Amino acid sequence: MKKLKVLIAGTGFAGKGHTVAFRDAGTQVVGMVGRTDHVVRDVAKDLAIPYASTNWAAALAELKPDIVSIATPGGAHYEQIKLAITAGCHVFCDKPMTTNGATATELYTQAKAKDVKTAYAASFQYTASVQHAKQLIAQGVIGEPTEIESISHFNLERGIPFGWSHRAEDGGGRLNNNFTHSLAIAQALTDGEILQVAGDVRDDLGRAPKVDGVHDFTKRRALIPKNLNDPDLEWGDSNVEWSYTVMARLRSAMATQPISVLFKHGALVPRFHEDHIMIYGTKGAIYIKGHYGSGTLSLHDGANWTDLPTPIEIAALMPAGLGETEQCWHILANLFVRDILGEDVPAYPTFAQGAQYQNIIDVIRRSENWADVTDLLGATS
C-alpha cells in the first residue's frame, strides 16, 4: 500500500518529535516548513527529510500531502491549518489549537465541512498510569468517581528568555500549554462531558529578558542571562497567565452526580509535595505521581494505599526509549493514521475538543465568575 505523505510545520522540539512519530506510524515525511531558511534546511537534512522550505502555501501546492502536522507555536496555527484544510489535508495539531475560541471554532467548522480528519495533541492522556487509572475506574474499582484534583508547581526560572510562551497572540500562557493536557486527562479518566467551568488566572511574571538565539523550546534555559540586573538587557512584557486555579464539573455515565474537578497550577512557584493527580470515588481513590500522571499509580481500597504495577498490555503500547512527550505523540499519531486508513480505532482528541478548550480558556481568562461580598454581613466596620 502506498504510504500516506506528511508535511511538517515547525523545526523545533515538536517538529522533530512529530517527524519521528509519523514515521513510526508508517507514513512518509515528505517535507518540512520553518521560519528561517538555514534552520529548516539544517533540521530537514539531519532528519533525512527531502524537502525544506519557508513557504507553507508553496509546500502544500508542490507536495500535495495527505496529512499536515502542525508543530509550530500556537500563534502560527490558524493560517497554516486554514490553508491545509482548504487543500484537503488531514490535520494533526499540537496544542493550543489557536489563540482564541473564535478562530478555533472556525477551523473546526471548516474541517467538518471539508470532511477531513483532525487530531488535537492534548496527548498526555496516553501516559501509562493515566491509561491504567482509566481502566481501573471503568472497572468500578473505586466505585463511582466523585472528585479529581490535578496539582502542579513547576518553579520555572523567571529569567527564561522572552518568546512565544510569554505572549497571548503567539499561543502562550499556562492555560494553553498546561491546562489543555490536564483537562484532557480528567475527561479521559471519566469519559466525562464538561458541563461548567469557573476559574482565575494571574500573571506572576510581568516581564522577561530578550535574548538572541532561542530556537528549540526545550533548550531555552541555557540562554538565561547570567546577570538579570545588567542595565543593557532589553525586556519584553508578558501578557499571559503564569498561574491558574480552575474548577470544573464533568458529567459521566460512571457517576450519578457531576464529578468535581480542581486544577491548580503555578509555573513560577516551588513544589513542596509531589505534583499529582488524585481521583476519589465512593469506594476508594487513585493517586498518580507527576503533573501529567506519568509516575507511579497507587490505589486506596478503603483501608490502605498500595502501589500497582502497570498492566503488561498497557506497558506494551508505550514506545520504548522515548520521553513521555514523544511517547504520547507516537500513540496519538498512530491512532490518527490508522483512522485515516479506515481502521477501527478508539476515540482520540480532535478539533471538536480543541475548539471547545480554546473557548473554555477564553471564559477562564475573563474571570467573570467573582461575586462581590464586601457589603455582606461580616464585613469590617
SERO-4910 file (N, C-alpha, C, O; in steps of 0.05 Angstrom, whole numbers):
BEGIN
 pado doro    nc1    nc2    nc3   cac1   cac2   cac3    cc1    cc2    cc3    oc1    oc2    oc3
  Met    A     17    -24      0      0      0      0     18     25      0     37     26     14
  Lys    A     10     44    -16     25     70    -17     23     84      9      1     86     21
  Lys    A     46     94     19     47    107     45     34    135     43     36    149     23
  Leu    A     20    142     65     10    169     67     33    189     69     53    184     82
  Lys    A     30    212     56     51    233     56     45    254     77     22    263     80
  Val    A     66    261     92     63    280    114     81    304    110    104    301    103
  Leu    A     70    328    114     86    353    114     86    364    142     65    367    154
  Ile    A    109    370    152    113    380    179    116    411    179    132    422    163
  Ala    A    101    424    197    105    453    201    119    457    228    108    450    249
  Gly    A    143    467    227    158    472    252    184    456    253    185    433    245
  Thr    A    205    469    263    232    457    263    243    453    291    266    444    294
  Gly    A    228    459    312    238    456    339    233    428    350    231    408    336
  Phe    A    231    427    377    227    401    391    203    387    380    204    363    375
  Ala    A    180    401    377    156    388    368    158    379    339    149    357    333
  Gly    A    169    395    322    172    387    294    189    362    291    182    344    275
  Lys    A    210    361    306    227    336    305    212    312    317    213    290    306
  Gly    A    198    317    339    183    295    351    160    285    334    156    261    332
  His    A    146    303    321    124    295    303    135    279    280    123    260    271
  Thr    A    158    287    269    170    273    247    175    244    254    168    226    239
  Val    A    188    239    277    194    212    285    168    196    290    166    173    283
  Ala    A    148    209    302    123    196    309    108    187    283     98    165    282
  Phe    A    107    204    263     93    197    239    108    176    223     96    159    210
  Arg    A    134    177    224    149    155    211    144    129    224    141    108    211
  Asp    A    143    129    251    137    105    266    109     94    260    104     70    262
  Ala    A     91    112    252     64    104    245     62     94    217     40     87    208
  Gly    A     84     93    202     84     81    176     80    100    153     74     92    130
  Thr    A     82    127    158     78    146    137    105    155    125    127    148    135
  Gln    A    104    170    104    128    182     91    128    212     96    110    226     86
  Val    A    147    221    111    150    250    116    164    262     92    188    257     88
  Val    A    150    278     76    160    287     51    171    316     52    185    324     33
  Gly    A    165    331     73    175    358     74    172    371    101    157    361    118
  Met    A    187    392    105    186    408    130    187    438    122    202    446    105
  Val    A    171    454    137    170    482    132    176    496    159    166    489    180
  Gly    A    194    517    157    201    532    181    203    561    174    200    569    151
  Arg    A    208    578    195    210    607    191    236    615    178    236    634    162
  Thr    A    258    602    186    285    611    178    297    591    159    299    568    165
  Asp    A    307    601    136    316    584    115    338    565    123    336    541    119
  His    A    359    576    135    382    558    142    375    538    164    385    516    164
  Val    A    356    546    182    348    528    203    332    505    192    338    481    198
  Val    A    312    510    176    295    489    165    311    470    147    306    446    147
  Arg    A    331    481    132    347    464    115    365    446    132    369    422    126
  Asp    A    376    457    154    394    441    171    378    419    185    387    396    186
  Val    A    354    426    196    339    406    210    328    385    191    329    361    198
  Ala    A    319    393    168    309    373    148    331    354    140    327    330    137
  Lys    A    355    365    136    378    348    129    384    328    151    389    304    145
  Asp    A    385    337    176    390    320    198    370    297    201    377    275    209
  Leu    A    345    303    194    324    283    196    319    268    170    300    252    168
  Ala    A    335    273    150    333    260    123    305    265    111    293    247     99
  Ile    A    296    290    114    271    299    100    279    312     74    295    330     74
  Pro    A    268    303     51    278    312     25    272    340     17    284    351     -1
  Tyr    A    252    353     30    243    379     21    242    398     45    232    391     66
  Ala    A    254    422     41    254    442     62    246    469     50    255    476     28
  Ser    A    230    484     65    220    510     54    212    528     76    207    520     99
  Thr    A    209    554     70    198    573     88    170    582     79    158    600     91
  Asn    A    160    571     57    135    579     45    114    556     48    115    536     33
  Trp    A     96    560     67     77    539     73     58    534     49     53    511     42
  Ala    A     47    555     38     28    552     15     42    538     -8     29    520    -21
  Ala    A     66    545    -14     80    532    -36     86    503    -31     84    486    -49
  Ala    A     93    496     -6     98    468      1     72    452     -2     74    429    -11
  Leu    A     50    462      7     24    448      4     18    443    -26     10    421    -33
  Ala    A     23    463    -42     16    460    -71     35    441    -85     27    426   -102
  Glu    A     61    442    -77     80    425    -91     80    396    -82     82    378    -98
  Leu    A     78    392    -56     80    365    -45     53    350    -44     53    325    -44
  Lys    A     31    364    -42      5    352    -40      4    331    -19     -2    307    -25
  Pro    A      9    338      6     10    318     28    -18    308     34    -38    322     30
  Asp    A    -19    283     45    -45    273     55    -50    284     83    -73    289     91
  Ile    A    -28    288     98    -30    297    126    -11    320    130     11    320    119
  Val    A    -19    340    145     -1    360    155      1    358    185    -19    352    199
  Ser    A     25    362    196     29    361    224     39    388    234     60    398    226
  Ile    A     23    401    250     27    429    259     42    429    285     31    422    306
  Ala    A     68    436    284     85    434    307     98    461    313    121    463    323
  Thr    A     85    482    306     94    510    310     81    522    335     62    510    345
  Pro    A     91    544    345     77    558    367     48    565    358     42    569    334
  Gly    A     30    567    378      2    569    372     -6    593    356    -27    592    342
  Gly    A      9    615    357      2    638    341      3    634    311     -9    650    296
  Ala    A     18    614    302     20    609    274     -1    589    263     -3    585    239
  His    A    -15    576    281    -32    554    274    -55    561    255    -61    546    236
  Tyr    A    -68    584    260    -93    590    246    -89    590    215   -103    576    201
  Glu    A    -70    606    206    -66    608    177    -56    581    165    -64    573    144
  Gln    A    -37    568    180    -27    542    170    -49    522    167    -51    507    147
  Ile    A    -66    520    187    -87    500    187   -108    507    166   -118    489    152
  Lys    A   -115    532    164   -135    541    145   -127    534    116   -143    523    101
  Leu    A   -102    539    110    -92    532     83    -92    502     78    -98    492     57
  Ala    A    -84    487     99    -82    458     97   -110    446     92   -113    428     76
  Ile    A   -130    455    107   -157    444    104   -167    451     76   -180    434     63
  Thr    A   -162    475     67   -171    483     40   -159    465     19   -171    459     -1
  Ala    A   -134    456     24   -120    437      6   -130    408      9   -121    391     -6
  Gly    A   -148    403     28   -159    377     31   -141    358     48   -144    334     47
  Cys    A   -124    369     65   -106    353     81   -119    346    108   -135    362    119
  His    A   -113    323    118   -119    316    145    -99    331    163    -76    335    155
  Val    A   -108    339    187    -91    357    203    -87    346    231   -106    340    246
  Phe    A    -61    343    238    -52    336    265    -40    362    277    -21    372    266
  Cys    A    -52    371    299    -43    397    310    -36    395    340    -51    385    356
  Asp    A    -13    406    346     -6    407    375    -22    429    388    -33    447    375
  Lys    A    -24    427    415    -38    448    429    -20    472    433      4    470    434
  Pro    A    -32    496    436    -61    502    433    -70    501    404    -53    504    386
  Met    A    -96    497    400   -105    495    372   -101    522    358    -91    522    336
  Thr    A   -110    543    371   -105    570    361   -101    588    385    -95    579    407
  Thr    A   -105    614    382   -101    633    405   -128    641    417   -127    655    438
  Asn    A   -150    633    406   -176    641    418   -198    623    408   -195    608    388
  Gly    A   -221    624    421   -243    606    415   -255    611    388   -263    592    374
  Ala    A   -257    636    379   -269    642    353   -255    630    330   -267    618    313
  Thr    A   -228    633    329   -213    621    307   -212    591    308   -213    577    288
  Ala    A   -211    580    332   -212    551    335   -239    539    325   -239    519    312
  Thr    A   -260    553    333   -287    544    324   -289    545    293   -300    528    280
  Glu    A   -278    567    282   -278    570    253   -264    546    239   -274    535    220
  Leu    A   -241    539    249   -226    517    237   -239    490    241   -239    473    223
  Tyr    A   -251    486    264   -266    461    269   -289    459    248   -294    438    237
  Thr    A   -304    481    245   -326    481    226   -317    477    197   -329    462    182
  Gln    A   -294    489    190   -283    486    163   -274    457    158   -280    446    137
  Ala    A   -261    445    178   -252    417    175   -276    398    172   -275    379    156
  Lys    A   -297    403    187   -321    386    185   -334    389    158   -342    369    146
  Ala    A   -335    413    148   -348    418    121   -331    405     99   -342    395     79
  Lys    A   -305    405    102   -287    394     82   -284    364     85   -272    351     68
  Asp    A   -294    353    107   -293    324    112   -264    314    114   -258    293    104
  Val    A   -247    329    128   -220    320    133   -218    312    163   -233    323    179
  Lys    A   -201    293    169   -198    284    196   -178    302    211   -160    314    199
  Thr    A   -182    305    236   -165    322    253   -157    308    278   -172    291    289
  Ala    A   -134    315    288   -125    305    314   -113    329    330    -99    346    319
  Tyr    A   -120    330    355   -112    352    373    -95    341    395   -104    324    411
  Ala    A    -69    349    396    -50    335    413    -49    344    442    -28    352    452
  Ala    A    -72    344    455    -73    345    484    -68    316    493    -86    303    502
  Ser    A    -43    307    490    -37    279    488    -27    265    512    -22    241    512
  Phe    A    -23    280    534    -12    266    558    -32    247    571    -26    233    590
  Gln    A    -56    247    561    -76    227    569    -67    198    562    -78    179    572
  Tyr    A    -46    196    545    -37    170    537    -13    159    554     -2    139    547
  Thr    A     -6    173    575     14    162    593      4    136    605    -20    132    607
  Ala    A     23    118    612     15     91    620     -2     92    646    -22     77    647
  Ser    A      5    108    665    -10    109    690    -38    121    687    -57    112    700
  Val    A    -41    140    669    -68    151    663    -85    130    650   -108    127    658
  Gln    A    -74    115    631    -89     94    619    -96     71    638   -117     60    637
  His    A    -78     66    657    -83     46    678   -105     56    696   -124     40    702
  Ala    A   -104     81    705   -125     92    722   -152     92    707   -173     85    720
  Lys    A   -152     99    682   -177     98    666   -189     70    667   -213     67    669
  Gln    A   -172     50    664   -181     22    664   -193     15    691   -215      3    693
  Leu    A   -180     22    713   -189     16    740   -216     30    746   -234     18    757
  Ile    A   -218     55    738   -243     70    742   -266     57    727   -288     54    738
  Ala    A   -261     50    702   -282     37    686   -291     10    697   -314      2    694
  Gln    A   -272     -3    711   -279    -29    723   -293    -26    750   -302    -46    762
  Gly    A   -297     -1    759   -311      4    784   -294     -1    809   -306     -4    831
  Val    A   -268     -2    806   -251     -8    829   -253     12    851   -251      5    875
  Ile    A   -257     38    845   -261     58    866   -290     67    869   -295     88    881
  Gly    A   -308     51    858   -336     59    859   -342     81    839   -329     83    819
  Glu    A   -362     97    845   -368    120    828   -347    142    832   -342    150    855
  Pro    A   -335    152    810   -317    175    814   -332    199    823   -353    206    812
  Thr    A   -321    213    843   -335    237    853   -319    262    850   -330    284    848
  Glu    A   -292    260    850   -276    284    852   -248    278    840   -237    257    843
  Ile    A   -237    298    826   -210    297    816   -195    322    823   -206    344    823
  Glu    A   -169    319    831   -153    343    834   -127    339    818   -115    317    818
  Ser    A   -119    360    804    -95    360    787    -78    383    796    -84    406    791
  Ile    A    -55    377    810    -39    397    823    -11    397    812      2    376    810
  Ser    A     -1    421    804     26    422    794     39    449    800     25    470    798
  His    A     64    449    807     80    473    812    108    468    799    122    450    806
  Phe    A    115    485    780    138    479    763    164    493    771    186    484    765
  Asn    A    162    516    786    186    530    795    204    538    771    228    535    773
  Leu    A    192    547    749    207    556    726    223    581    732    215    597    748
  Glu    A    246    583    719    263    606    724    251    631    712    241    631    689
  Arg    A    251    653    727    240    678    717    256    691    695    246    708    681
  Gly    A    281    682    692    298    693    671    297    679    645    313    685    627
  Ile    A    279    659    642    276    645    616    271    666    594    254    683    597
  Pro    A    286    665    572    284    686    552    256    690    541    240    672    538
  Phe    A    250    715    535    224    724    524    219    710    497    237    709    480
  Gly    A    195    701    494    188    687    469    158    683    467    142    696    480
  Trp    A    150    664    450    122    659    445    106    652    470     83    658    473
  Ser    A    119    638    489    105    629    513     96    652    531     80    648    549
  His    A    107    676    526    100    700    542     78    716    530     69    736    542
  Arg    A     69    709    506     50    726    491     24    711    484     25    689    472
  Ala    A      2    723    491    -24    711    484    -28    708    454    -39    688    444
  Glu    A    -19    729    439    -23    728    410     -6    707    396    -11    701    373
  Asp    A     14    696    410     30    675    399     23    647    410     38    628    405
  Gly    A      2    645    425     -6    620    436      6    613    463      6    590    471
  Gly    A     17    633    477     30    628    502     10    627    525    -15    627    521
  Gly    A     20    624    549      4    622    573      1    593    583      3    574    567
  Arg    A     -3    591    609     -4    564    621    -30    550    615    -30    525    616
  Leu    A    -51    564    611    -76    550    603    -73    536    576    -82    514    573
  Asn    A    -61    550    557    -57    538    531    -38    514    531    -41    495    516
  Asn    A    -18    515    549      4    496    547      7    477    570     25    461    571
  Asn    A    -11    479    589    -12    460    612    -40    450    618    -45    426    619
  Phe    A    -58    469    621    -86    462    627    -99    445    606   -115    427    612
  Thr    A    -92    449    581   -103    433    559    -98    403    564   -116    387    560
  His    A    -74    396    572    -67    368    578    -83    359    603    -94    337    602
  Ser    A    -83    375    624    -96    367    649   -126    363    645   -137    344    656
  Leu    A   -138    380    630   -167    377    625   -173    352    609   -192    338    614
  Ala    A   -156    347    589   -160    323    572   -156    298    589   -170    278    584
  Ile    A   -138    298    608   -134    275    625   -159    270    642   -168    248    644
  Ala    A   -170    291    654   -194    289    670   -217    277    654   -232    260    663
  Gln    A   -220    287    630   -241    276    612   -236    247    605   -254    230    606
  Ala    A   -211    240    599   -204    213    591   -209    193    614   -219    171    610
  Leu    A   -202    201    638   -205    184    662   -234    176    667   -239    154    675
  Thr    A   -252    194    661   -280    190    668   -299    188    644   -323    184    647
  Asp    A   -288    190    620   -304    192    596   -325    214    600   -349    211    595
  Gly    A   -315    237    611   -333    258    620   -338    280    600   -322    286    583
  Glu    A   -362    291    603   -370    314    587   -368    339    605   -377    339    628
  Ile    A   -355    360    595   -351    384    610   -377    400    611   -388    408    591
  Leu    A   -387    404    636   -412    418    639   -408    448    646   -421    465    634
  Gln    A   -391    453    666   -387    480    675   -358    484    683   -344    466    691
  Val    A   -348    509    680   -322    517    690   -323    544    703   -339    561    697
  Ala    A   -304    547    722   -300    573    735   -271    575    742   -259    555    750
  Gly    A   -259    598    739   -230    599    744   -219    627    747   -233    648    743
  Asp    A   -194    628    755   -180    653    758   -151    649    748   -140    627    750
  Val    A   -140    671    738   -112    670    728    -96    693    739   -107    713    749
  Arg    A    -69    690    738    -52    711    748    -26    711    733    -15    690    727
  Asp    A    -17    735    726     10    738    714     29    745    736     31    768    744
  Asp    A     45    725    745     64    729    767     91    739    756    108    747    771
  Leu    A     94    740    729    120    745    717    124    774    710    143    787    720
  Gly    A    107    785    694    109    813    686    127    818    662    118    831    643
  Arg    A    152    808    663    169    813    640    191    791    639    195    776    659
  Ala    A    205    790    617    226    770    613    248    782    595    242    799    578
  Pro    A    273    774    599    295    785    583    294    776    554    288    753    548
  Lys    A    300    794    536    301    788    507    330    779    501    349    793    506
  Val    A    332    755    489    358    743    483    357    731    455    338    718    448
  Asp    A    378    735    440    381    724    413    388    694    415    401    685    434
  Gly    A    380    679    395    390    651    393    371    630    403    377    607    401
  Val    A    347    638    413    328    618    423    314    606    399    301    619    383
  His    A    317    579    396    303    565    375    288    541    386    263    540    383
  Asp    A    302    523    399    289    499    410    278    506    437    293    513    455
  Phe    A    252    503    440    238    509    465    251    495    489    252    507    511
  Thr    A    259    471    485    270    455    508    298    463    517    307    455    538
  Lys    A    311    480    501    339    488    507    341    517    516    363    528    517
  Arg    A    318    530    521    318    559    526    332    566    553    342    588    556
  Arg    A    332    547    572    344    552    598    374    558    595    385    574    611
  Ala    A    386    546    575    415    550    571    422    579    564    445    588    565
  Leu    A    401    594    555    405    622    546    396    643    567    394    666    560
  Ile    A    390    634    591    383    653    612    407    671    618    428    661    623
  Pro    A    403    698    617    426    716    622    438    711    650    423    706    669
  Lys    A    464    712    652    477    707    677    472    730    697    472    726    721
  Asn    A    468    754    687    463    777    704    437    791    695    436    806    676
  Leu    A    416    785    710    390    796    703    388    825    711    368    839    705
  Asn    A    408    836    725    408    864    732    425    881    713    429    905    718
  Asp    A    434    868    692    450    883    672    433    905    660    412    900    649
  Pro    A    442    930    662    427    953    652    423    953    622    406    967    611
  Asp    A    440    937    608    438    936    579    418    916    569    412    914    545
  Leu    A    407    900    587    387    880    579    362    893    569    352    913    580
  Glu    A    351    881    547    325    890    537    303    871    548    308    847    549
  Trp    A    280    882    555    259    865    567    234    866    550    227    886    538
  Gly    A    220    843    550    194    841    538    172    837    558    177    823    579
  Asp    A    149    848    554    127    847    574    110    822    569    102    816    546
  Ser    A    105    807    590     87    784    589     58    794    589     51    814    603
  Asn    A     40    781    574     12    788    575     -6    763    579    -29    763    570
  Val    A      6    742    591     -9    717    595     -6    708    624     10    718    640
  Glu    A    -23    688    631    -23    677    658      1    658    662      8    643    644
  Trp    A     12    659    687     32    640    695     22    623    718     36    604    727
  Ser    A     -1    629    728    -14    613    749    -44    612    743    -55    631    732
  Tyr    A    -57    590    750    -86    589    747    -98    570    768    -85    552    777
  Thr    A   -123    576    774   -139    558    791   -166    555    776   -179    575    770
  Val    A   -173    530    769   -197    525    754   -213    504    767   -202    483    776
  Met    A   -239    507    769   -257    486    778   -275    479    754   -282    495    738
  Ala    A   -282    453    753   -299    444    731   -318    422    742   -313    410    763
  Arg    A   -340    419    728   -358    397    733   -361    380    708   -366    391    686
  Leu    A   -358    354    711   -359    335    689   -383    316    693   -387    306    715
  Arg    A   -397    311    671   -418    291    672   -407    265    661   -394    265    640
  Ser    A   -411    243    675   -401    217    667   -422    196    672   -437    196    692
  Ala    A   -424    176    654   -442    154    657   -434    137    681   -449    120    691
  Met    A   -409    140    691   -399    125    714   -408    136    740   -405    123    761
  Ala    A   -420    160    740   -427    174    765   -455    184    764   -465    193    744
  Thr    A   -469    183    787   -496    193    789   -497    224    792   -518    236    785
  Gln    A   -476    236    801   -474    265    804   -451    275    788   -432    260    782
  Pro    A   -451    301    780   -428    312    766   -403    309    783   -403    311    807
  Ile    A   -381    303    769   -355    300    782   -342    327    785   -339    342    766
  Ser    A   -333    333    810   -320    359    815   -290    356    809   -277    337    816
  Val    A   -279    376    795   -251    376    788   -237    402    795   -248    423    791
  Leu    A   -214    400    808   -198    423    814   -171    421    800   -157    402    802
  Phe    A   -165    442    785   -139    444    771   -124    468    784   -133    490    784
  Lys    A   -100    462    795    -84    483    807    -56    482    796    -43    461    798
  His    A    -47    504    784    -21    504    772     -7    531    777    -19    552    774
  Gly    A     18    529    786     35    552    789     61    547    774     77    530    782
  Ala    A     66    562    753     90    557    737    116    567    750    137    556    745
  Leu    A    114    587    767    137    600    778    142    595    807    161    606    819
  Val    A    126    578    820    128    573    848    139    545    854    134    527    838
  Pro    A    153    541    876    165    514    882    144    495    893    124    503    905
  Arg    A    148    470    887    130    449    899    142    440    926    166    440    930
  Phe    A    124    432    943    133    420    969    129    390    968    148    375    971
  His    A    104    381    963     99    353    957    100    349    927    102    368    912
  Glu    A     97    324    919     98    318    890     74    329    875     52    330    886
  Asp    A     79    338    851     56    343    832     41    317    830     53    295    831
  His    A     15    319    826     -1    294    825    -28    298    813    -38    320    809
  Ile    A    -41    275    808    -69    274    800    -82    254    820    -73    232    823
  Met    A   -104    263    832   -119    246    850   -147    242    839   -160    260    829
  Ile    A   -157    217    841   -184    211    833   -197    198    857   -189    176    865
  Tyr    A   -218    210    867   -232    200    890   -259    186    881   -272    196    863
  Gly    A   -266    165    894   -290    151    888   -305    143    913   -296    148    935
  Thr    A   -329    131    910   -345    124    933   -334    100    948   -342     95    971
  Lys    A   -316     85    936   -305     61    949   -274     62    953   -263     45    966
  Gly    A   -261     82    941   -232     83    943   -221    107    928   -236    126    922
  Ala    A   -195    107    923   -183    130    909   -158    121    894   -147    100    900
  Ile    A   -150    137    875   -126    132    859   -108    156    860   -118    179    857
  Tyr    A    -83    152    866    -63    173    865    -43    167    843    -33    145    841
  Ile    A    -38    187    826    -17    184    805      4    205    809     -3    229    809
  Lys    A     28    197    812     50    216    816     57    230    789     57    218    768
  Gly    A     62    257    791     70    272    768     48    290    758     25    283    760
  His    A     56    313    746     36    333    738     19    323    716     -4    332    713
  Tyr    A     29    305    698     12    294    677      7    264    682     -1    250    664
  Gly    A     11    255    707      4    227    713     22    206    700     12    185    693
  Ser    A     47    212    698     65    193    685     81    177    705     98    160    697
  Gly    A     77    181    731     92    167    752     77    143    763     58    133    750
  Thr    A     84    135    786     73    112    799     43    115    805     35    137    813
  Leu    A     27     95    801     -1     95    808     -5     80    834      5     57    837
  Ser    A    -19     92    853    -25     79    879    -56     78    882    -70     97    875
  Leu    A    -65     56    894    -94     52    897   -100     50    927    -87     36    942
  His    A   -121     65    935   -131     63    963   -157     47    961   -176     54    948
  Asp    A   -157     24    975   -180      6    974   -201     11    996   -218     -6   1000
  Gly    A   -199     34   1009   -217     39   1031   -203     36   1058   -214     45   1079
  Ala    A   -179     24   1058   -164     20   1082   -135     26   1080   -123     39   1097
  Asn    A   -123     19   1057    -94     22   1054    -87     30   1026   -102     25   1007
  Trp    A    -63     43   1024    -52     51    998    -33     28    988    -18     17   1004
  Thr    A    -35     22    962    -18      1    950     -8     11    923    -25     20    907
  Asp    A     18     10    918     29     17    892     23     -6    873     28    -29    879
  Leu    A     12      0    849      5    -20    830     24    -19    806     30      3    796
  Pro    A     33    -42    795     49    -42    771     31    -36    747      7    -42    747
  Thr    A     43    -26    726     28    -21    701     22    -48    688     39    -65    685
  Pro    A     -3    -53    681    -10    -78    667      7    -82    642     13    -63    628
  Ile    A     13   -107    637     30   -114    614     19   -103    588     34    -94    571
  Glu    A     -7   -106    584    -19    -98    559    -17    -67    554    -16    -58    531
  Ile    A    -17    -52    576    -14    -22    573     15    -16    569     21      1    552
  Ala    A     33    -28    584     62    -23    581     71    -29    553     89    -16    543
  Ala    A     59    -49    541     67    -58    514     61    -36    493     73    -36    471
  Leu    A     42    -19    499     34      2    480     53     26    480     52     43    463
  Met    A     70     28    501     87     51    504    113     48    488    128     29    492
  Pro    A    118     65    468    142     63    452    167     65    470    169     82    487
  Ala    A    186     47    465    209     45    482    230     67    475    231     76    452
  Gly    A    246     75    495    268     93    490    261    122    485    278    137    474
  Leu    A    237    130    492    228    158    487    219    171    513    212    157    532
  Gly    A    221    198    513    209    212    536    179    211    535    167    203    515
  Glu    A    166    220    557    137    217    558    122    234    537    102    225    526
  Thr    A    133    257    530    121    274    509    121    259    483    101    258    469
  Glu    A    144    249    475    147    235    450    130    209    449    119    203    428
  Gln    A    129    195    471    113    171    473     84    177    466     71    163    451
  Cys    A     74    199    478     45    206    474     40    215    445     19    208    434
  Trp    A     59    230    433     56    237    405     55    212    388     38    210    370
  His    A     72    192    393     72    168    378     45    153    379     35    144    359
  Ile    A     34    151    403      9    137    406    -13    151    391    -29    138    376
  Leu    A    -15    178    394    -36    193    380    -32    193    350    -52    189    335
  Ala    A     -8    196    340     -3    195    311    -11    168    300    -22    167    278
  Asn    A     -5    147    314    -12    120    305    -42    117    303    -52    106    283
  Leu    A    -57    126    323    -86    125    321    -97    141    298   -115    132    283
  Phe    A    -86    165    294    -95    183    273    -90    170    245   -108    170    228
  Val    A    -67    159    241    -60    147    215    -78    123    210    -89    119    188
  Arg    A    -81    106    230    -98     83    227   -127     90    220   -141     77    205
  Asp    A   -137    112    233   -164    121    227   -166    130    199   -186    124    185
  Ile    A   -147    146    189   -147    155    161   -147    132    142   -160    133    121
  Leu    A   -133    110    149   -132     87    132   -157     69    134   -159     49    120
  Gly    A   -176     77    151   -201     63    152   -203     41    173   -222     26    174
  Glu    A   -184     40    191   -185     20    213   -203     30    235   -207     54    239
  Asp    A   -214     12    250   -229     19    274   -209     25    297   -192      8    304
  Val    A   -210     49    308   -192     57    329   -208     69    352   -230     79    348
  Pro    A   -198     68    377   -211     82    399   -213    112    393   -197    123    378
  Ala    A   -233    125    405   -235    154    402   -210    168    411   -198    160    431
  Tyr    A   -203    190    397   -179    206    404   -187    235    402   -207    242    390
  Pro    A   -172    253    414   -179    282    414   -177    294    386   -158    289    371
  Thr    A   -198    308    378   -199    321    352   -203    351    355   -202    362    377
  Phe    A   -208    364    332   -213    393    333   -239    400    348   -242    423    357
  Ala    A   -257    381    351   -281    387    367   -273    393    395   -283    412    408
  Gln    A   -255    377    406   -245    381    433   -227    406    434   -228    422    453
  Gly    A   -210    409    414   -192    432    413   -206    458    413   -199    477    427
  Ala    A   -227    460    397   -243    485    395   -258    490    422   -259    513    431
  Gln    A   -268    469    433   -281    472    459   -262    482    480   -269    500    496
  Tyr    A   -237    472    480   -218    480    500   -210    509    497   -207    524    516
  Gln    A   -207    519    472   -200    547    467   -222    565    477   -217    586    488
  Asn    A   -247    557    473   -269    573    483   -270    573    514   -276    593    526
  Ile    A   -264    550    526   -263    548    555   -241    566    566   -244    580    586
  Ile    A   -218    566    553   -195    583    561   -203    613    560   -196    628    577
  Asp    A   -218    620    539   -228    648    537   -245    655    562   -242    676    573
  Val    A   -263    636    570   -280    640    593   -264    644    618   -269    662    634
  Ile    A   -244    626    622   -228    628    647   -212    654    647   -210    666    668
  Arg    A   -200    662    625   -184    686    625   -201    711    631   -190    731    641
  Arg    A   -226    710    624   -243    733    630   -248    735    661   -254    757    671
  Ser    A   -247    713    674   -250    712    704   -275    728    713   -273    745    730
  Glu    A   -298    722    701   -322    737    706   -340    723    728   -363    731    732
  Asn    A   -328    704    741   -345    688    760   -343    697    789   -353    684    807
  Trp    A   -331    721    793   -328    731    821   -354    744    831   -367    758    816
  Ala    A   -360    740    856   -383    753    869   -371    773    890   -355    765    907
  Asp    A   -380    797    888   -371    818    907   -385    814    934   -410    815    935
  Val    A   -370    808    955   -382    803    981   -375    825   1002   -380    821   1026
  Thr    A   -365    848    993   -356    868   1012   -379    880   1028   -375    890   1050
  Asp    A   -403    879   1017   -426    891   1032   -442    870   1048   -463    877   1059
  Leu    A   -433    845   1048   -448    825   1063   -441    826   1093   -421    838   1100
  Leu    A   -458    815   1109   -453    815   1138   -426    802   1144   -418    783   1131
  Gly    A   -412    814   1163   -385    804   1170   -363    822   1160   -340    819   1168
  Ala    A   -370    841   1142   -350    860   1133   -341    878   1156   -357    884   1174
  Thr    A   -316    886   1156   -306    903   1178   -320    930   1177   -325    941   1155
  Ser    A   -325    941   1200   -339    967   1202   -319    989   1202   -327   1013   1204
***
